Amino acid sequence: MLLMHSPLELRVEFVKAFQEFNNAYEALDDYNDDMETFKALTEQVKRLEEYLGVYHIVKGSLLGEKGMEMTQSRITR
């Protein structure tokens, strides 16, 4: 997985962008019951579903890094 080994800033931006896209989709889904009839939206939902696993892995790597930083800072004190 290429994104796992990307710089921290890139992974943070990916997580933020995914969350924004997912939140927008959920808001639209709540508002519009006919979303499934739009082909472009259906394709975007498929893309969202494909990236869901990547999102969780990248987010976990960020949380893991944060935890390691906190542990290292405690050890060096």
C-alpha positions in Angstrom: 0.0 0.0 0.0 1.7 3.1 -1.3 -0.1 5.6 0.9 1.1 3.9 4.1 4.7 4.9 3.3 3.8 8.4 2.2 4.9 11.5 4.1 2.8 12.4 7.2 1.3 15.6 5.6 0.0 13.6 2.6 -1.6 11.0 4.8 -3.2 13.7 6.9 -4.6 15.4 3.8 -5.9 12.1 2.5 -7.8 11.4 5.8 -9.2 15.0 5.8 -10.3 14.8 2.1 -11.9 11.4 2.7 -13.8 12.6 5.7 -15.0 15.7 3.9 -16.2 13.6 0.9 -17.9 11.1 3.1 -19.6 13.7 5.2 -20.9 15.5 2.1 -22.2 12.2 0.7 -24.0 11.4 4.0 -25.6 14.8 4.1 -26.7 14.5 0.5 -28.0 11.0 1.1 -30.1 12.2 4.0 -31.5 15.0 1.9 -32.2 13.3 -1.4 -33.9 9.9 -1.6 -33.3 9.6 -5.3 -29.5 9.5 -5.3 -29.3 6.0 -6.7 -30.8 7.2 -10.0 -27.8 9.4 -10.7 -25.1 7.5 -12.5 -22.3 9.9 -11.6 -23.2 9.7 -7.9 -23.3 5.9 -8.1 -19.8 5.9 -9.4 -18.6 8.2 -6.7 -20.2 6.0 -4.0 -18.3 3.0 -5.5 -15.1 4.9 -5.3 -15.9 5.9 -1.7 -16.5 2.3 -0.8 -13.2 1.3 -2.4 -11.3 3.8 -0.4 -12.9 3.0 2.9 -10.4 0.3 3.8 -7.5 2.5 2.7 -8.9 5.4 4.9 -9.0 3.2 8.0 -5.5 1.9 7.4 -4.0 5.4 6.9 -6.0 6.8 9.8 -4.7 4.0 12.0 -1.2 4.7 10.9 -1.6 8.3 11.9 -3.0 7.3 15.2 -0.2 4.8 15.7 2.4 7.5 14.9 0.8 9.9 17.3 0.9 7.2 20.0 4.5 6.4 19.3 5.4 10.1 19.5 3.6 10.4 22.9 5.3 7.3 24.2 8.8 8.4 23.0 8.3 11.9 24.6 7.4 10.2 27.9 10.5 8.0 27.7 12.8 10.9 27.0 11.6 13.0 29.9 
